[in-house]
């Protein structure tokens, strides 16, 4: 399938006379794979070993190792949790940890994607447990849940037909309300001192005009579904979601996975694929979706296939005259790190500490939680920089970078003092920890000149100045554009 993907892309390039970029170098590839599959930059020891490994299969081995690691399960669950309850949603007052833990457990067990979706959409119980958080974040209101479900899992903008027929597509107003009827039995009520999500079989959905919606219908299907024996409409929906008669679930899933790795979907926006057939990559999307179904909705297999393509392993650097547009996937897009990716890299490679050192266990009040809140992003594609000047300044002068650079007795700066390290080794460590590569010859000369400038003859004073300048270098690298990017 990886070869088929490359073949279809190559055919499109030839027809449009697009010249693709060359392969990524080892440093670029290593940083990319770690951010994409582990959610963090590679540790210094890992990237150093990878760059010096002469084995021709080292890239395949790294992908395989990360894909079958707990890091991948955690990163994927964090991404899905963010998708289900976005960071810029007011519902973030909810504790989303139970949802993420629930997702991570299923990804760890290789639960097929269609089963994960089905289990999520039929969930009931306390709103602070597992998948019920998804409903609680929308107050279990049927139209809001239907809107989120159609966008996230089907890639459809059905909500555009809530008040009138869709202005640009074939969806009618009744299509939205018939789909929302699957969630018409949802309700949220107090049970003791907790909120509880459940179904009320006697509850019926009414449109904004007050019309009763009594018959749920699948999108694009003219016949009503078979009644559920227990009368549960949400269960009716999940049966169709996992069937081959549903063309939307697999297409939406592979399109999101493609966006994750390539920075944009085969169809953009990924939650508005209603007219996907007009995309230049519609055949590729159809074949990839069919492959995903044949693989029994195996997410790990899907990601392994995409990572095995030449397209994923191309450089983000283009040597030609006219850089092809991002929609051709002939050059790897540069993705902006999420706040979580940046912070976790800071902890692992610069603070050199573990999660227990980042504050209380509640993610909303920990050091990490406060950083993520401050850097909370509006909804954006992975290739957009979503922050403003105030957030950039807050990062450059915030407590996280102060902790990383104000003391030379902790973290990566403490390693600069070891007598086993030459000045060249010290610079290598700084660059590997922040940019996942060795410094270029020009960078090395400039850094050495800065470190040795006006050091003086007093050895103790000169060493103190050098330590301060190493801290300055670290701060500059952490604030650089390259440090905030995944190539």
C-alpha positions in Angstrom: 0.0 0.0 0.0 2.9 2.4 0.7 4.2 1.8 -2.8 0.7 2.4 -4.2 0.5 5.7 -2.3 3.8 6.8 -3.8 2.7 5.7 -7.2 -0.5 7.8 -7.2 1.4 10.8 -5.9 4.1 10.4 -8.5 1.4 10.2 -11.3 -0.1 13.4 -10.1 3.3 15.1 -10.0 4.2 14.0 -13.5 0.9 15.3 -14.9 1.4 18.7 -13.2 5.2 18.8 -13.8 5.9 19.0 -10.1 9.5 18.1 -9.0 9.5 16.6 -5.5 12.1 17.2 -2.8 14.9 14.8 -2.0 14.9 12.4 1.0 15.2 13.9 4.5 18.6 13.6 6.1 18.9 11.5 9.2 18.6 14.3 11.8 15.5 15.7 10.1 13.9 12.3 9.9 14.7 11.4 13.5 13.2 14.6 14.9 10.1 14.2 12.7 9.4 10.6 13.7 9.8 11.2 17.4 7.5 14.2 17.4 4.9 12.4 15.2 4.9 9.1 17.0 6.1 9.9 20.6 5.0 13.5 20.9 8.4 14.7 22.0 11.9 15.3 20.5 14.3 12.4 20.6 16.6 12.2 23.7 20.2 13.3 23.2 21.5 9.7 23.5 18.9 8.4 21.0 19.5 11.0 18.3 23.3 10.7 18.7 23.2 7.0 18.3 20.8 7.3 15.3 23.0 9.8 13.5 26.1 7.5 13.9 24.3 4.2 13.1 25.5 3.0 9.6 22.7 0.3 9.3 20.6 0.8 6.1 17.4 -0.2 7.9 17.7 2.1 10.9 14.8 4.3 9.9 12.4 1.3 9.6 13.6 0.1 13.0 13.0 3.4 14.7 9.5 3.7 13.2 8.7 0.2 14.3 10.1 0.7 17.8 8.1 3.9 18.4 4.9 2.6 16.9 4.9 -0.3 19.4 5.9 1.8 22.4 3.8 3.2 25.2 4.9 6.6 24.0 2.8 6.2 20.8 -0.3 5.1 22.7 0.0 8.1 25.1 0.6 10.6 22.3 -2.2 9.3 20.2 -4.6 9.3 23.1 -3.6 12.9 23.9 -4.3 13.9 20.3 -7.7 12.2 20.2 -8.6 13.6 23.6 -7.8 17.1 22.3 -9.9 16.4 19.2 -12.9 15.3 21.2 -12.7 18.1 23.7 -10.6 20.9 22.1 -8.3 23.1 24.2 -10.1 26.3 23.2 -13.4 24.9 24.2 -14.9 26.4 27.4 -15.6 22.8 28.5 -11.9 22.4 29.3 -13.0 23.3 32.9 -13.8 19.5 32.9 -11.0 17.1 33.8 -10.3 15.3 30.6 -7.8 12.8 32.1 -10.4 10.0 32.4 -11.1 10.3 28.7 -7.4 10.2 27.8 -6.8 7.2 30.1 -9.7 5.4 28.5 -8.4 6.1 25.0 -4.8 5.1 25.9 -5.9 1.8 27.3 -7.7 0.9 24.0 -4.9 2.0 21.8 -2.5 -0.1 23.9 -4.7 -3.1 23.4 -4.9 -2.4 19.6 -8.6 -2.0 19.8 -9.9 -1.5 16.2 -10.7 2.1 15.5 -14.4 1.4 14.6 -14.8 -0.3 18.0 -13.2 2.6 19.8 -15.7 5.0 18.1 -18.6 2.7 18.8 -17.7 2.2 22.5 -17.4 6.0 22.8 -20.7 6.9 21.2 -22.8 4.4 23.3 -21.1 5.3 26.6 -23.1 6.2 29.7 -22.2 6.8 33.3 -20.7 9.6 35.4 -19.4 12.5 33.4 -16.0 12.3 35.2 -15.4 8.8 33.9 -14.0 7.8 30.6 -15.9 8.6 27.4 -18.8 10.3 29.1 -16.6 13.3 29.2 -17.2 13.7 25.4 -20.9 14.1 26.0 -20.5 16.2 29.1 -18.3 18.7 27.3 -21.4 19.4 25.1 -23.8 19.2 28.0 -25.3 16.0 26.4 -27.3 18.3 24.1 -28.3 16.2 21.0 -27.6 18.8 18.3 -24.2 19.7 19.8 -23.3 16.0 20.1 -24.5 15.3 16.6 -22.4 18.2 15.2 -19.3 17.0 16.9 -19.9 13.4 15.9 -20.4 14.2 12.2 -17.4 16.5 12.1 -14.9 14.3 14.0 -15.9 10.8 12.9 -17.5 11.4 9.5 -15.7 14.5 8.2 -19.1 16.1 7.5 -20.4 19.6 8.2 -24.0 18.6 8.7 -24.6 21.4 11.2 -24.6 23.8 8.3 -28.1 22.4 7.5 -29.4 22.8 11.0 -31.5 25.9 10.3 -31.8 25.6 6.5 -30.6 23.5 3.6 -26.8 23.5 3.2 -25.8 26.5 1.1 -22.9 24.7 -0.7 -23.7 21.0 -0.5 -26.5 18.5 -1.0 -27.4 18.2 2.7 -31.0 19.2 3.5 -32.2 20.5 6.9 -34.0 17.2 7.5 -30.7 15.4 7.1 -29.2 17.2 10.1 -32.2 16.6 12.3 -32.6 13.0 11.3 -29.0 12.4 12.2 -29.3 14.3 15.5 -32.3 12.1 16.3 -29.8 9.3 17.1 -28.8 11.3 20.1 -32.4 12.5 20.9 -32.6 10.1 23.9 -29.5 11.6 25.6 -29.9 13.3 28.9 -27.6 14.5 31.7 -29.0 14.4 35.3 -27.7 14.6 38.8 -27.3 11.3 40.7 -26.3 12.2 44.2 -23.5 14.8 43.9 -22.4 13.7 40.4 -23.7 14.3 36.9 -24.7 11.3 34.9 -25.0 10.7 31.2 -27.7 8.2 30.1 -30.5 7.4 27.6 -34.2 8.1 28.3 -36.1 6.0 25.8 -39.2 8.2 26.3 -37.4 11.3 25.3 -37.9 12.7 21.8 -36.0 15.3 19.8 -37.7 18.4 18.5 -36.4 20.9 16.0 -35.9 24.6 16.7 -39.4 25.1 15.2 -40.8 22.5 17.6 -41.4 19.7 15.1 -41.0 16.2 16.5 -38.2 14.2 14.9 -39.2 10.6 15.4 -37.2 8.7 12.8 -33.4 8.8 12.9 -31.6 8.4 9.5 -28.1 7.7 8.5 -26.4 10.4 6.4 -26.9 9.7 2.7 -29.1 6.7 3.3 -32.7 6.8 2.1 -34.0 3.9 4.2 -34.6 4.1 7.9 -32.4 1.8 10.1 -33.5 -1.5 11.6 -35.0 -0.8 15.1 -32.7 -1.6 18.0 -34.2 -4.4 20.1 -33.7 -2.4 23.3 -34.8 0.8 21.6 -31.4 2.5 22.0 -30.8 4.9 19.1 -27.2 5.5 19.8 -26.5 1.8 19.4 -28.3 1.8 16.0 -25.8 4.5 14.9 -22.7 2.5 15.9 -23.8 -0.6 14.0 -23.9 1.5 10.8 -20.7 3.3 11.6 -18.7 0.0 11.6 -20.3 -1.4 8.5 -19.0 -1.3 4.9 -22.2 0.5 3.9 -20.8 3.6 5.7 -18.3 5.3 3.4 -17.5 8.1 5.8 -15.8 6.7 8.9 -12.8 5.1 7.2 -12.3 8.1 4.9 -12.4 10.6 7.7 -10.0 8.5 9.8 -7.3 8.1 7.2 -7.6 11.8 6.3 -6.9 12.8 9.9 -4.0 10.3 10.1 -2.6 11.8 6.9 -2.9 15.3 8.3 -1.2 14.2 11.5 1.9 13.1 9.6 1.9 15.4 6.6 0.6 18.6 8.1 -2.6 18.7 6.0 -5.2 16.2 4.9 -5.6 14.7 1.5 -8.9 16.7 1.7 -8.9 20.0 3.6 -10.5 21.0 5.9 -10.5 17.5 7.5 -13.9 18.1 9.1 -15.5 19.3 5.9 -15.0 16.5 3.4 -18.6 16.6 2.0 -17.3 17.3 -1.5 -14.2 15.2 -1.2 -14.7 13.7 -4.7 -13.6 17.1 -6.1 -10.2 16.7 -4.4 -7.2 16.0 -6.6 -6.4 13.1 -4.3 -9.9 11.5 -4.1 -8.7 8.2 -5.6 -5.8 8.0 -3.1 -8.2 8.7 -0.3 -10.7 6.0 -1.4 -8.0 3.4 -1.8 -6.4 4.2 1.5 -9.8 4.1 3.2 -10.5 0.7 1.6 -7.1 -0.5 2.8 -7.9 0.7 6.3 -11.2 -1.3 6.3 -9.3 -4.4 5.0 -6.9 -4.0 7.9 -9.8 -4.2 10.3 -9.5 -0.5 11.2 -6.0 -1.1 12.7 -4.6 2.4 13.5 -1.1 1.1 14.1 -1.0 -0.6 10.8 -2.3 2.6 9.1 0.4 4.7 10.6 3.1 2.2 9.8 2.0 2.2 6.1 2.1 6.0 5.9 5.5 6.2 7.6 6.9 3.6 5.1 6.1 5.9 2.1 8.8 7.9 0.2 6.4 10.8 0.6 6.7 10.8 4.4 10.5 10.5 4.2 11.0 13.5 1.9 12.8 16.6 3.1 11.1 19.8 4.1 13.9 21.6 2.4 13.4 22.3 -1.3 16.4 22.9 -3.5 14.5 23.8 -6.7 13.4 27.2 -8.0 9.6 27.0 -7.3 8.5 25.1 -4.2 5.4 23.1 -5.0 2.2 23.9 -3.1 1.5 22.0 0.1 -1.4 20.2 -1.6 0.9 18.2 -3.8 2.8 16.5 -0.8 6.0 16.7 -2.9 7.8 18.5 -0.1 7.3 17.6 3.6 5.4 20.4 5.4 7.0 22.0 8.4 4.6 21.5 11.4 4.4 23.8 14.4 4.9 22.0 17.7 1.9 21.9 20.0 2.4 23.4 23.5 2.5 19.8 24.9 5.3 18.8 22.5 7.4 21.8 23.3 6.9 21.5 27.1 7.5 17.8 27.2 10.7 18.2 25.2 11.8 20.9 27.7 11.3 18.6 30.6 12.9 15.5 29.0 15.9 17.1 27.3 16.6 20.3 29.2 15.3 20.0 32.7 16.2 16.3 32.6 13.4 15.6 35.1 10.3 13.4 35.1 6.6 14.1 35.3 6.6 14.0 39.1 8.8 17.2 39.1 6.3 19.2 37.1 3.8 19.8 39.9 0.5 18.4 41.2 -1.0 15.4 39.4 -4.1 17.4 38.3 -3.0 18.6 34.8 -5.0 21.8 35.1 -2.9 23.1 38.1 0.5 21.5 37.4 3.4 23.4 35.8 2.6 21.7 32.6 -1.1 22.5 32.9 -0.5 26.1 33.5 1.9 26.3 30.5 -0.7 24.6 28.2 -3.4 27.0 29.4 -1.2 30.0 28.8 -0.3 28.7 25.3 -3.9 27.4 24.6 -4.3 27.5 20.8 -7.2 28.4 18.7 -8.2 25.7 16.3 -5.6 25.7 13.6 -4.0 23.3 11.1 -0.6 21.8 12.1 1.3 24.1 9.7 -0.1 27.3 11.1 1.5 29.3 13.9 -1.5 29.9 16.2 0.1 32.1 18.9 0.3 35.8 19.3 3.1 38.2 20.4 2.0 38.0 24.0 2.3 34.2 24.1 5.7 34.3 22.4 7.0 36.8 24.9 5.5 34.9 27.8 7.4 31.8 26.6 10.7 33.6 26.1 10.5 35.2 29.6 8.3 32.7 31.4 9.1 30.5 34.4 9.7 27.4 32.2 12.7 28.9 30.3 13.9 30.6 33.5 14.1 27.2 35.2 15.9 25.8 32.2 18.5 28.6 31.8 18.9 30.6 35.1 20.8 27.9 37.0 23.8 26.0 35.7 23.5 23.4 38.5 20.6 21.5 37.2 19.5 19.9 33.9 21.4 20.0 30.7 23.5 23.0 31.8 24.9 21.0 34.8 26.3 18.5 32.3 28.4 21.3 30.8 30.6 21.3 33.9 31.8 17.7 33.6 35.6 17.5 32.8 34.8 14.7 30.4 33.2 17.1 28.0 35.3 19.2 25.6 33.8 22.5 24.3 32.9 20.7 21.1 31.0 18.0 23.1 29.2 20.7 25.1 27.9 22.4 22.0 26.9 19.1 20.5 24.8 18.4 23.6 23.0 21.8 23.5 22.1 21.4 19.8 21.1 17.7 20.1 18.9 18.5 23.1 17.1 21.4 21.4 17.3 21.0 17.6 18.0 17.2 17.4 21.1 17.8 15.2 24.8 18.7 15.5 25.7 22.3 14.9 27.0 23.3 11.5 30.6 24.4 11.1 29.4 28.1 10.9 27.3 27.7 14.0 30.1 26.1 15.9 32.5 28.9 15.0 30.0 31.6 16.1 29.2 29.8 19.3 32.9 29.3 20.2 33.6 33.0 19.5 30.7 34.0 21.8 31.8 31.6 24.6 35.5 32.8 24.5 34.9 36.5 23.9 36.5 38.6 26.7 36.8 35.7 29.0 39.8 37.3 30.8 42.8 35.7 32.4 41.2 34.8 35.8 40.4 31.1 35.3 37.6 31.1 37.9 36.0 34.3 36.6 36.4 33.0 33.0 34.6 29.7 33.9 31.7 31.6 35.5 31.3 33.8 32.4 31.4 30.7 30.1 28.7 29.0 32.2 26.5 32.1 31.9 27.1 32.2 28.2 26.2 28.5 27.8 22.9 29.5 29.5 22.5 32.3 27.1 23.1 29.9 24.1 20.6 27.5 25.5 18.0 30.3 25.9 18.6 31.4 22.3 18.2 27.9 21.0 15.0 27.3 22.9 13.5 30.5 21.6 14.5 29.8 18.0 12.0 29.1 15.3 13.7 25.8 14.5 13.2 24.6 18.1 9.4 25.2 17.8 9.1 23.2 14.5 8.8 19.6 13.4 10.5 19.3 10.0 
